[in-house]
Structure formats: C-alpha cells, structure tokens
Amino acid sequence: MTEPALRLGSRKSPMAIVQSELVAALITERTGRPVEIVGVTTLGDVSRSQLTQIGGTGVFVSALREALLGGEVDLAVHSLKDLPAAAADGITLAAVPPRDDPRDALVARDGAKLADLPAGARIGTGSPRRAAQLLALRGDLLTVPIRGNAGTRLRQVTDGELDAVVLAAAGLARIGHQNAITQVFELDEMLPAPGQGALAVECRADDPGLAGLLAAVSDEASMAAAVAERSLLEALAAGCSAPVGGYAAGAAQLAMRAAVLSPDGTQVLRAHGSAPAADARRLGQDLAAELLRRGASAFISSPSSGNDVQ
C-alpha cells in the first residue's frame, strides 16, 4: 500500500513555492514518500507595512506554524533566516538541507557595480542589516525601505524607481534571475544574515517518526552552521530592526564571524572564532557575548522576533 503524501506547508510567494518544491523533491528522492505542497497565506504576505512595524520576519512564519500545530500540514519549509531565533513550543527543526550561496547580491541598471553608482543613488532594501553595511561601504548612498517579492523589487530597478536593490544571491538563483545580478558582495564586504542561503524544515515535536524521516534531507554541516548562527541571534536578543550579520562554515570544525552595526553604518563591531561542530551553539553564544561586551546592545533595540528579510 502506498503511503499517503506528506503535506508540506509553504508561503504562496513564487520564491517560497520554488524552495518548497526543491525540498519536496529531495524528500521524495531520499525517502520515497510523495509530498504535496499546501499554500498558506501569512501576515507578511498580505501586509504592506514595513516588517519592523508588524513584528519582523516572524510574521512569515507564524501562520505556517499554526497550520502545523493544527494538523493542517505535516511539515513546513521556511527560509532559515526568517525563523525567530528562539525555539517554538511544540515544533522541532527537523532538517536543514545543503545550504546554497549565503551572500548578498546587487542588482543595478546597466550592469553597474556598487562603485559605479552615482553619489546619492537610491538602493532599495527591506533589511536594516543590508542598509547599514551598504552605508558602511558608501556613506553617500540613499537606502530606501522596500517590500514585495523579488520580482516586484527587480521591477523597481528596471522601471527606474530605484538605481539598485540588494537581495539574497541564493534566492535570485532559485527563481532563475541570477543573470540580473551585477555584483555579489564578498563576506568581508557584507556579512550575510544568520541562516541566509539555507532552508529550514520544521515538523511537530510530537512526531519523532516524521522528524527521523526528514533527517534524511538534512546536511550535517549546514545544520551545525544554523545552530551557531541562530544561537548568536538568540544570545544578542536581536530582532528584525537590528543590523546583525553572522556566518559559520566548516565540517568537523566551524569557523564563524559576526558583526553588529549602527543603523547608519558608521560604527561596526566584529567578532570571529572557531569551535568543533558539536559546540556550535556555544560558538554563537561566545561571539554574542564578545559583541555585547564591546557595546553591541546600543545598536540592538528590539526583542528577538526574527532576522532581516530577503
């Protein structure tokens, strides 16, 4: 007898559906279980307010988690950087598939790189982290808060409303727009959001059988990096309005770097360290403690509610 299809909860945005389809295909390939995608509308999808005004990127997650706890879906897929740092009651992070490119990318008219843009150029981003790091690179730029899916943001460049936008390189590649990228920022230029480029697969904590099955699509190194980066956010108590970057990588040994910036990019606190992958959580906590000792709390004003946006 064929086992029933697993119901995978996903946001309805084009990028979210593509990401969920990638995970669904991986689950079927590695476990043989069929998967059907169930679209869920979240507050973040229907509200036009800035994320910092409506509760941070957690607004993309809460409706999916409610559907999961209510039994409407069996698992949910999120962009890992959208997950609030603190654990959710009744839900477990069952898998982090192999991570894609964690870096940020510039999309500008006429193939321009950041250095090519004129003084006062208008660059769109919904992310305080990206805005602060852009201003740290070029204080003469004007960062413009924007919302909407990737296609909407790209049109603002082609239509001339903005000179450029900054988006996640991985997201653009997943929806087939990697050719629009005019510059990829290296890690020493723009540190990614914790979890950027990775996907998160959640299921109910009271379903260990499903959690065990989903572990088949998890990547050990990507999971360890996720634990380190999320523990950094949790220890900083950093919400969506806090310009925080963090990135960990490695197999048996994790190397990690973190940064907290003033919103205008004029002050940057950095920390780095390494630890065995088994100590990933402690590594993130240690870097957070170092940043807090150096005054990071002055730039972190909101309670933990998620991370910066795509």
C-alpha positions as CSV (number, residue, x, y, z in Angstrom):
1,M,0.0,0.0,0.0
2,T,1.4,3.4,-1.0
3,E,2.0,5.7,2.0
4,P,-0.1,9.0,1.9
5,A,1.6,12.1,0.6
6,L,3.2,14.3,3.2
7,R,1.5,17.8,3.3
8,L,4.2,20.4,3.1
9,G,3.1,23.9,4.2
10,S,4.6,26.8,2.2
11,R,4.1,30.5,1.8
12,K,2.5,31.3,-1.6
13,S,5.2,33.6,-2.9
14,P,6.9,32.4,-6.1
15,M,10.2,32.1,-4.3
16,A,8.7,30.2,-1.4
17,I,6.9,27.8,-3.7
18,V,10.2,27.1,-5.6
19,Q,12.0,26.5,-2.3
20,S,9.3,24.1,-1.1
21,E,9.4,22.2,-4.4
22,L,13.1,21.7,-4.0
23,V,12.7,20.3,-0.6
24,A,9.7,18.2,-1.6
25,A,11.7,16.7,-4.5
26,L,14.6,15.9,-2.1
27,I,12.3,14.2,0.4
28,T,10.8,12.0,-2.3
29,E,14.2,11.2,-3.8
30,R,15.7,10.2,-0.4
31,T,12.8,8.6,1.3
32,G,10.3,7.5,-1.4
33,R,7.5,9.5,0.3
34,P,5.3,11.6,-2.0
35,V,4.9,15.2,-1.0
36,E,2.1,17.7,-1.8
37,I,2.5,21.4,-1.3
38,V,-0.2,23.3,0.7
39,G,-0.1,27.1,0.2
40,V,-0.6,29.2,3.4
41,T,-1.1,32.9,3.4
42,T,0.8,34.8,6.1
43,L,0.5,38.3,7.5
44,G,3.9,39.1,6.0
45,D,2.5,38.3,2.6
46,V,-0.7,40.5,2.8
47,S,0.5,43.5,4.8
48,R,2.3,46.3,3.0
49,S,3.7,47.7,6.2
50,Q,7.5,47.5,6.8
51,L,8.4,44.3,8.6
52,T,9.9,46.2,11.5
53,Q,6.4,47.7,12.2
54,I,4.4,44.4,12.1
55,G,6.6,42.1,14.1
56,G,9.7,41.2,12.0
57,T,10.1,38.3,9.7
58,G,8.4,36.1,12.3
59,V,5.2,37.2,10.5
60,F,6.1,35.0,7.6
61,V,6.5,32.0,10.0
62,S,3.6,32.2,12.5
63,A,0.8,31.2,10.1
64,L,2.8,28.2,8.9
65,R,3.5,27.1,12.4
66,E,-0.2,27.4,13.3
67,A,-1.1,25.2,10.3
68,L,1.5,22.7,11.5
69,L,0.3,22.6,15.1
70,G,-3.3,22.5,13.9
71,G,-2.7,19.4,11.8
72,E,-3.4,21.1,8.5
73,V,0.1,20.3,7.3
74,D,2.7,17.7,8.3
75,L,5.8,19.8,7.8
76,A,6.7,23.4,6.8
77,V,9.5,24.9,4.8
78,H,10.9,28.4,5.6
79,S,13.9,30.5,4.6
80,L,16.0,29.8,7.6
81,K,16.8,33.4,8.1
82,D,13.0,34.1,8.6
83,L,12.8,31.8,11.7
84,P,12.7,33.6,15.0
85,A,15.9,32.7,17.0
86,A,14.1,31.2,20.0
87,A,12.7,27.7,19.8
88,A,8.9,27.4,19.3
89,D,6.8,25.2,21.6
90,G,5.6,22.0,20.0
91,I,7.8,22.4,16.9
92,T,11.2,21.0,16.0
93,L,13.8,22.0,13.4
94,A,14.0,18.6,11.7
95,A,16.3,19.4,8.8
96,V,18.5,22.0,7.1
97,P,19.2,20.8,3.5
98,P,22.5,21.7,2.0
99,R,23.0,25.4,2.1
100,D,23.2,27.5,-1.1
101,D,25.2,30.7,-1.6
102,P,24.9,32.8,1.6
103,R,26.0,36.1,0.1
104,D,24.1,39.2,-0.8
105,A,23.8,40.4,-4.4
106,L,23.4,43.8,-6.0
107,V,21.1,44.2,-9.0
108,A,21.6,47.6,-10.7
109,R,20.7,49.1,-14.0
110,D,23.2,48.9,-16.9
111,G,25.3,46.3,-15.2
112,A,26.6,48.7,-12.6
113,K,28.6,47.6,-9.6
114,L,28.4,49.5,-6.2
115,A,31.4,51.6,-7.1
116,D,29.8,52.7,-10.4
117,L,26.7,54.2,-8.8
118,P,26.5,58.0,-8.7
119,A,26.5,59.8,-5.4
120,G,23.0,59.8,-3.9
121,A,22.0,56.7,-5.7
122,R,18.8,55.1,-4.4
123,I,19.3,51.5,-3.3
124,G,16.2,49.5,-2.2
125,T,16.3,47.0,0.7
126,G,13.9,46.0,3.4
127,S,16.8,44.9,5.6
128,P,18.4,47.1,8.2
129,R,21.5,44.8,8.1
130,R,22.0,45.4,4.4
131,A,21.3,49.1,4.7
132,A,23.9,49.6,7.4
133,Q,26.5,47.6,5.5
134,L,25.8,49.5,2.3
135,L,26.3,52.8,4.1
136,A,29.5,51.4,5.7
137,L,30.8,50.8,2.2
138,R,29.5,54.1,0.7
139,G,28.1,56.7,3.0
140,D,26.9,58.8,0.1
141,L,24.2,56.4,-0.9
142,L,20.5,56.6,0.0
143,T,18.9,53.4,1.2
144,V,15.2,53.1,0.5
145,P,12.9,50.7,2.5
146,I,11.0,48.4,0.2
147,R,8.6,45.5,0.4
148,G,7.3,42.9,-2.0
149,N,8.6,39.7,-3.6
150,A,11.8,39.5,-5.6
151,G,10.0,40.2,-8.9
152,T,8.4,43.3,-7.6
153,R,11.8,44.6,-6.3
154,L,13.6,43.9,-9.6
155,R,10.9,45.8,-11.5
156,Q,11.6,48.8,-9.4
157,V,15.1,48.9,-10.9
158,T,14.1,48.2,-14.5
159,D,11.3,50.8,-14.2
160,G,13.7,53.4,-12.9
161,E,12.2,53.9,-9.4
162,L,15.5,52.8,-7.9
163,D,19.1,52.7,-9.0
164,A,19.6,49.2,-7.5
165,V,18.3,46.7,-5.0
166,V,20.1,44.2,-2.8
167,L,18.7,40.6,-2.5
168,A,20.0,37.2,-1.5
169,A,22.1,35.6,-4.2
170,A,20.6,32.2,-3.4
171,G,17.0,33.4,-3.8
172,L,17.7,35.1,-7.1
173,A,19.3,31.9,-8.4
174,R,16.3,29.7,-7.2
175,I,13.9,31.8,-9.2
176,G,16.1,31.9,-12.3
177,H,17.2,35.6,-12.0
178,Q,20.9,35.1,-11.3
179,N,21.7,36.8,-14.6
180,A,20.2,40.0,-13.2
181,I,23.0,40.1,-10.5
182,T,25.6,42.9,-11.2
183,Q,27.7,42.3,-8.1
184,V,28.0,39.6,-5.5
185,F,29.2,41.0,-2.2
186,E,32.0,39.0,-0.6
187,L,31.8,38.2,3.1
188,D,34.2,40.9,4.2
189,E,32.1,43.5,2.3
190,M,28.6,42.4,3.5
191,L,28.2,39.8,6.2
192,P,25.0,37.7,5.5
193,A,22.0,37.4,7.8
194,P,22.3,34.4,10.0
195,G,20.8,31.5,8.1
196,Q,20.9,33.2,4.7
197,G,21.0,30.8,1.8
198,A,19.7,27.9,3.9
199,L,16.2,26.4,4.2
200,A,14.6,25.1,7.3
201,V,12.2,22.1,7.6
202,E,10.0,22.0,10.7
203,C,7.6,19.4,11.9
204,R,5.7,18.8,15.2
205,A,7.8,17.8,18.1
206,D,5.4,15.0,19.0
207,D,6.0,13.2,15.7
208,P,9.5,11.8,16.1
209,G,8.9,9.3,13.3
210,L,8.5,12.1,10.8
211,A,11.4,14.0,12.3
212,G,13.5,10.9,11.7
213,L,12.4,10.6,8.1
214,L,13.1,14.3,7.4
215,A,16.6,13.9,8.8
216,A,17.4,12.2,5.5
217,V,17.4,15.5,3.7
218,S,19.5,17.4,6.3
219,D,23.1,18.4,5.8
220,E,25.2,18.0,8.9
221,A,27.5,21.0,8.2
222,S,24.5,23.2,7.2
223,M,22.7,22.2,10.4
224,A,25.7,23.0,12.6
225,A,26.1,26.4,10.9
226,A,22.4,27.1,11.5
227,V,22.7,26.2,15.2
228,A,25.7,28.5,15.6
229,E,24.2,31.4,13.7
230,R,20.8,31.2,15.4
231,S,22.4,31.0,18.9
232,L,24.2,34.2,18.0
233,L,20.9,35.9,17.4
234,E,19.2,34.5,20.4
235,A,22.1,35.5,22.7
236,L,22.1,39.0,21.3
237,A,18.3,39.2,21.7
238,A,18.4,40.7,18.2
239,G,15.2,41.5,16.4
240,C,14.4,42.4,12.8
241,S,15.5,46.0,13.3
242,A,19.0,45.1,14.5
243,P,21.7,45.2,11.9
244,V,23.3,41.9,12.7
245,G,25.3,39.6,10.4
246,G,26.6,36.2,11.1
247,Y,28.1,33.3,9.1
248,A,29.6,30.0,10.1
249,A,31.0,27.3,7.9
250,G,33.0,24.1,8.2
251,A,32.6,20.4,8.7
252,A,34.2,19.0,11.9
253,Q,35.4,22.4,12.8
254,L,33.3,25.6,12.4
255,A,34.7,29.0,11.7
256,M,32.4,31.8,12.4
257,R,32.3,35.6,12.0
258,A,29.7,38.0,13.3
259,A,29.1,41.8,13.2
260,V,26.7,44.3,14.7
261,L,26.4,47.8,13.1
262,S,24.9,51.1,13.9
263,P,22.0,51.8,11.6
264,D,23.9,54.4,9.7
265,G,26.9,52.1,9.1
266,T,29.4,54.4,10.8
267,Q,30.2,52.0,13.7
268,V,30.9,48.3,13.1
269,L,31.6,45.8,15.9
270,R,33.1,42.5,14.6
271,A,34.0,39.2,16.3
272,H,35.2,35.8,15.0
273,G,36.1,32.4,16.4
274,S,36.1,28.7,15.8
275,A,34.9,25.6,17.6
276,P,34.1,21.9,16.9
277,A,30.8,21.5,15.2
278,A,29.5,19.7,18.3
279,D,29.9,23.0,20.1
280,A,28.1,25.1,17.5
281,R,25.6,26.6,20.0
282,R,28.4,27.7,22.4
283,L,30.3,29.3,19.5
284,G,27.4,31.6,18.6
285,Q,26.9,32.4,22.3
286,D,30.6,33.2,22.8
287,L,30.7,35.6,19.8
288,A,27.5,37.3,21.0
289,A,29.0,37.7,24.5
290,E,32.1,39.3,22.9
291,L,30.0,41.7,20.9
292,L,27.8,42.7,23.9
293,R,31.0,43.3,26.0
294,R,32.0,45.8,23.3
295,G,28.8,47.7,23.3
296,A,26.6,45.9,20.7
297,S,23.5,46.4,22.9
298,A,23.5,50.1,21.8
299,F,22.6,49.0,18.3
300,I,20.1,46.3,19.3
301,S,16.8,47.8,20.3
302,S,14.0,45.2,19.7
303,P,13.2,41.9,21.3
304,S,14.0,38.7,19.4
305,S,11.5,38.3,16.6
306,G,13.4,37.1,13.7
307,N,16.0,38.2,11.3
308,D,16.3,40.6,8.4
309,V,14.5,40.0,5.2
310,Q,15.2,38.6,1.8
